[in-house]
Structures are given as structure tokens and as C-alpha cells.
Amino acid sequence: MQSNKILCVAGPTASGKTKMGVLLAKRFHGEVVSVDSMQIYKGMSIGTAAPTAEETEGVPHHMVAVAGPGENWSAARFVQAADQCIQDILSRDKLPVLVGGTGLYLDAVVAGRSFAPGSSGGAVRRELERELEQGGIQPLLEQLREVDPASAGKLHPADTKRILRALEVYRETGQTISRHNEETRNLPKKYDPVYIGLAFRDREDMKKMIDRRVDQMLAAGLAEEVRALRDAGVPRSSTALQAIGYKELLPALDGEITMEEAVEEIKLRSRQYAKRQLTWLRRNPDIHWIYWEKERDFAAAFQIATEILTAEGLQ
């Protein structure tokens, strides 16, 4: 019988997930599946910190640069593609090593969770967007409150994306998104995960590491990477250009703000994102956390992680 054991390496941005994932994949005969909502897009390796050929050290990496930057992948499409990679790795008696900081995607992949149907961008979505343009969000929120008060009660009027999504699901399926989510939450997990979490013990050290990494990305050519995407005609509304680092640099490249202002904004947004990642991940009681002190000591962390994983039954 095929094993359903997987290893998950999670943590906020700049916590060293890529390197730890490679070290553990080599030790436990694994292949890496990136669980990062932005590393899937081509032409964005610098700003998304996608692993380079040198960094992968020969370990196969999946779900990196698999989509054009003009595409808009939903969470559902990501989970489906990542699941196919995991199944393929398991079928070859290898260990899938899921590496990433997009908590929603990681949870959904591990659970094998299906997302509520509803073809975002289809006729129903276009009609909802017309209604939004003509009457604003309040009438749509009232419609949602009538059919799905549970969802409506959790959503702020400014959260137009989720309000439209909830109405789209109801109009296309007749089922509320809150009902669907409740049903999927009660299903058993598809995979048997072991989690290793990486984080800095002191938040200030994390902030310094993030700022340093932003500087390194700029030195490596992040501005040129953003310019290339813009010049290639990638729409500014695309998911790819909403990524931190890209969204902030576009106005600087257009002369609307200074490069210094853009860099400070990238650092701020990156620190805020890391905080949100930690908040999400810390809700998971199954994560074995390894804390960095001032700097990241991979040799020590690898030894700790190896002991944890061996105790969990990985060989």
C-alpha cells in the first residue's frame, strides 16, 4: 500500500525554508514541492526567492515557474496541480517535501481540500462585477446576507473579492460557501504530515533578515525583473504583479515615487506579511518549531529536524 506520509517545512519569509527543505529532502530521499502562491509564475525568480539551480543541489523541485505571469491561478488550481506532483512522488517511493509559507495553500494541499466550485472569471462573475460597478458593494453584501448570513457576518464591505466569490458560489451551485467549507473541514486529511517550522526567536532579528534579503534581491536585479514583466505587457491587475516587491516597484519605474520610497515600502510589506504568516502557522499545534537566534544555524537545525523526523517514523 502506498504511503501517504509527507514532510512540510513551513515558516515566514526569509526563515530559511528553501535550504532546510533541500537538506531534509537529501537526507530522507525526497523531492520538493513548492507551496508558494507566487513562485509558480515564470520570470519572477528574484522577487519570489525561487530556488536557483545551485540552491536545489540536484534535488528535484516541483511547482516552480509552471505558469505564465499573465495567468491568474486560483487556490483550487494550485492544489490540484500540487496534488498531482505529490501523488507522482509517492508512486516512486520518494518523500514529498512541501516547502512554503502560503499557509492557506499548505493546509489545503495536506487536507486534500476541494474548493467550492464557481468559475471565477466566468459569466456569473462578470455579471457580479457589472452589478458592483453600477450599484456598489452594499447591495451585493445585502444579497449575501440573505442567502449566507454566516459568510456575510464575517466579511467587511471593503473585502469585495470575497463577497463576490461567496455570491458566485451560491449563484452557480445553490450551496453557500460557508456550508461547503464546513463540510470539507470535517473530512479526514488526505495526507499524513510531519511539520517542521522555522522562525526567529526575536522578531527584531527576523525584521533585520527580511530587510537584508530585500537589499540582496535589489542587488540581484529585482527592478530589472519587474521592468521586464511590465515591458512584456503583463497586466498590472494580474496576480503576479500584485506580489510584494513587484507592486511597489512599478510606480518607481514609472517615476511616480522614488526608488528609495519603493524599497522602504517593500521592506515594510514584507515584514507585515511575515507577521501574518506566523499568525496563520501558529494556529497549527502539530508544527515542531525550530527557533533561530541571531543568525540561522542550519547545521544545528538540520540535526534537530532529523531527530524529530526519525522519531516520527521517517527513515
C-alpha positions in Angstrom: 0.0 0.0 0.0 1.3 3.4 -1.0 2.4 5.6 1.9 0.7 9.0 2.4 3.4 10.4 4.6 4.7 13.8 3.7 7.1 16.3 5.2 6.1 20.0 5.4 8.7 22.8 6.0 6.9 26.0 6.9 7.8 29.4 8.2 7.7 33.1 7.4 9.6 34.8 4.6 13.4 34.7 5.0 13.3 32.0 7.6 15.4 29.5 5.5 12.8 27.2 4.3 14.4 26.6 0.9 17.7 25.5 2.3 16.2 23.3 5.0 13.9 21.7 2.5 16.8 20.7 0.3 18.8 19.4 3.3 15.9 17.3 4.5 15.0 16.1 1.0 18.5 14.8 0.5 18.5 13.1 3.9 15.1 11.4 3.6 15.1 10.6 -0.2 12.6 13.3 -1.1 11.6 15.7 -3.7 10.5 19.3 -3.0 7.0 20.6 -3.9 7.0 24.4 -3.5 3.9 25.7 -1.7 4.2 29.3 -2.6 1.5 31.2 -4.4 3.9 33.4 -6.4 6.8 31.0 -7.2 4.5 29.3 -9.7 4.9 32.3 -12.1 7.7 32.4 -14.7 10.1 35.4 -14.9 9.8 36.1 -11.1 12.6 34.1 -9.6 14.4 37.0 -7.9 11.4 38.6 -6.2 9.8 35.4 -5.1 13.1 33.9 -3.9 12.6 30.9 -6.1 15.4 28.4 -5.6 18.2 28.6 -8.1 19.9 25.6 -9.7 22.7 25.9 -7.2 20.4 26.1 -4.2 18.4 23.0 -5.2 21.6 20.9 -5.1 20.2 18.5 -7.6 17.0 17.8 -5.6 14.0 17.9 -8.0 11.7 20.9 -7.3 8.1 20.9 -8.4 5.6 23.8 -8.8 8.2 26.4 -9.6 7.8 28.6 -12.7 4.9 26.5 -14.1 2.6 29.4 -15.1 2.9 32.4 -17.3 3.0 35.7 -15.4 -0.2 36.8 -17.1 -2.2 33.8 -15.8 -4.2 34.0 -12.6 -4.1 30.8 -10.7 -6.7 30.1 -8.1 -6.1 28.2 -4.9 -8.1 25.4 -6.3 -6.0 25.1 -9.4 -2.8 25.2 -7.3 -4.0 22.5 -5.0 -4.9 20.3 -7.9 -1.5 20.7 -9.6 0.4 20.3 -6.4 -1.5 17.1 -5.5 -0.6 15.6 -8.8 3.1 16.2 -8.1 2.7 14.7 -4.6 1.0 11.6 -6.0 3.7 11.2 -8.6 6.5 11.4 -5.9 4.8 8.9 -3.6 4.3 6.5 -6.5 8.0 6.4 -7.0 8.6 5.6 -3.2 10.0 9.1 -2.6 9.1 11.5 0.2 7.2 14.7 -0.9 8.8 17.6 1.0 6.3 20.5 0.9 8.2 23.8 1.3 6.5 27.2 1.6 4.9 30.0 3.6 1.5 30.3 1.9 -0.5 28.8 4.9 -3.8 28.6 3.1 -2.3 26.6 0.3 -0.3 24.3 2.6 -3.3 23.5 4.7 -5.5 22.8 1.6 -2.9 20.5 0.0 -2.4 18.5 3.1 -6.1 18.1 3.7 -6.8 17.4 0.1 -9.4 20.0 0.4 -11.6 20.8 -2.6 -12.6 24.5 -3.0 -16.2 25.4 -3.7 -17.0 25.3 -7.4 -17.6 28.5 -9.3 -15.7 29.5 -12.4 -14.0 32.8 -11.4 -13.9 35.0 -14.5 -17.0 33.2 -16.0 -20.4 34.7 -16.9 -21.6 34.8 -13.3 -18.5 36.6 -12.1 -18.8 39.1 -15.0 -22.4 39.8 -14.0 -21.5 40.3 -10.4 -18.7 42.8 -11.4 -21.3 44.7 -13.5 -23.6 44.9 -10.5 -20.7 46.1 -8.4 -19.8 48.8 -10.9 -23.4 50.0 -11.2 -24.6 49.8 -7.6 -21.5 49.4 -5.3 -20.8 46.7 -2.8 -23.6 47.3 -0.3 -26.5 45.8 -2.3 -24.3 42.8 -3.0 -23.4 42.4 0.6 -27.2 42.6 1.4 -27.8 39.8 -1.1 -25.2 37.7 0.5 -26.6 38.4 4.0 -30.0 37.0 2.8 -28.6 33.7 1.4 -25.5 33.2 3.6 -25.6 35.2 6.8 -22.7 33.3 8.2 -20.3 34.4 5.5 -21.7 37.9 5.3 -21.2 38.4 9.0 -17.5 37.7 8.7 -16.8 40.0 5.7 -16.0 43.7 5.8 -17.7 45.8 3.0 -14.2 46.6 1.7 -13.5 42.9 1.1 -15.1 42.9 -2.4 -13.1 39.9 -3.6 -14.5 37.5 -1.0 -18.1 39.0 -1.2 -18.1 38.4 -5.0 -16.7 34.9 -4.6 -19.3 33.9 -2.0 -22.1 35.2 -4.2 -20.6 33.5 -7.3 -20.5 30.1 -5.5 -24.1 30.5 -4.4 -25.4 31.6 -7.8 -23.6 28.8 -9.6 -24.2 25.9 -7.2 -27.1 26.8 -5.0 -24.9 25.9 -2.0 -23.4 28.6 0.3 -19.6 28.8 0.6 -19.8 28.5 4.4 -21.7 25.2 4.1 -19.1 23.9 1.6 -16.2 25.0 3.9 -17.8 23.4 6.9 -18.3 20.1 5.1 -14.7 20.0 3.8 -13.3 20.8 7.3 -14.9 17.7 8.7 -13.3 15.4 6.1 -10.2 13.5 7.2 -6.8 14.7 5.9 -5.6 13.2 2.7 -2.0 13.1 3.8 -0.2 12.2 7.0 2.1 15.3 7.5 5.1 15.9 9.7 5.7 19.6 10.1 9.0 21.4 10.7 8.6 25.2 11.4 11.4 27.7 11.2 11.2 31.1 12.9 13.4 33.6 14.6 13.1 33.7 18.4 13.4 37.5 18.4 11.1 39.4 16.0 13.8 42.1 15.5 16.2 39.6 14.1 13.5 38.4 11.7 13.0 42.0 10.5 16.7 42.6 10.0 16.9 39.4 8.0 14.0 40.4 5.8 15.4 43.9 5.2 18.8 42.3 4.3 17.1 39.9 1.8 15.2 42.8 0.1 18.6 44.6 -0.4 20.0 41.3 -1.8 17.1 41.0 -4.2 17.6 44.5 -5.5 21.3 43.9 -5.9 20.5 40.7 -7.9 18.3 42.7 -10.3 14.7 42.8 -8.9 14.0 46.1 -10.6 15.1 44.8 -14.0 12.9 41.7 -13.4 9.9 43.9 -12.7 10.7 46.1 -15.7 10.9 43.0 -18.0 7.4 41.9 -16.9 5.9 45.3 -17.4 7.6 45.7 -20.8 6.3 42.2 -21.8 2.8 43.5 -21.4 1.8 41.6 -18.2 -1.3 43.3 -17.0 -0.9 45.3 -13.7 -4.1 43.6 -12.5 -2.5 40.2 -12.8 -1.9 38.1 -9.7 1.8 38.0 -10.4 2.2 41.8 -10.3 0.3 42.0 -7.0 3.3 40.2 -5.4 5.3 42.1 -2.8 8.3 43.7 -4.5 6.6 43.9 -7.9 3.6 46.0 -6.9 5.8 48.5 -5.1 8.5 48.8 -7.8 6.1 49.6 -10.7 5.4 53.2 -9.6 9.1 53.8 -9.0 9.9 52.5 -12.5 7.2 54.9 -13.9 8.7 57.8 -12.0 5.7 58.3 -9.6 7.8 57.7 -6.5 11.5 57.4 -5.8 13.3 54.1 -5.7 14.2 54.7 -2.1 10.5 55.0 -1.2 9.7 51.9 -3.1 12.4 49.9 -1.3 11.2 51.1 2.1 7.6 50.0 1.2 8.8 46.6 0.1 10.6 46.1 3.4 7.5 47.2 5.3 5.1 45.0 3.3 7.5 42.0 3.7 7.7 42.4 7.4 3.9 42.7 7.7 3.5 39.6 5.5 5.9 37.6 7.7 3.8 38.6 10.8 0.6 37.3 9.1 2.4 34.1 8.0 3.4 33.4 11.6 -0.1 34.1 12.9 -1.6 31.6 10.5 1.1 28.9 11.1 0.9 29.2 14.9 -2.7 28.0 14.8 -1.3 24.6 13.8 -0.5 22.7 17.0 1.3 19.9 15.0 4.3 22.1 13.9 7.6 21.3 15.5 9.2 24.7 15.8 12.9 25.3 15.5 13.9 28.8 16.6 16.9 30.8 15.2 18.9 33.0 17.5 20.7 36.0 15.9 21.6 34.1 12.8 20.4 30.9 11.0 22.4 27.9 12.1 21.4 25.3 9.5 23.8 22.5 10.8 22.2 22.6 14.3 18.6 23.0 12.9 19.2 20.1 10.5 20.3 17.8 13.4 17.2 18.8 15.4 14.9 18.3 12.5 16.4 14.9 11.7 15.9 13.7 15.2 12.3 14.9 15.2 11.5 13.2 11.8 13.2 10.0 12.7 11.1 9.9 15.9 8.0 10.5 13.7 8.8 7.4 11.7 10.6 8.8 8.7 13.7 6.8 7.6 
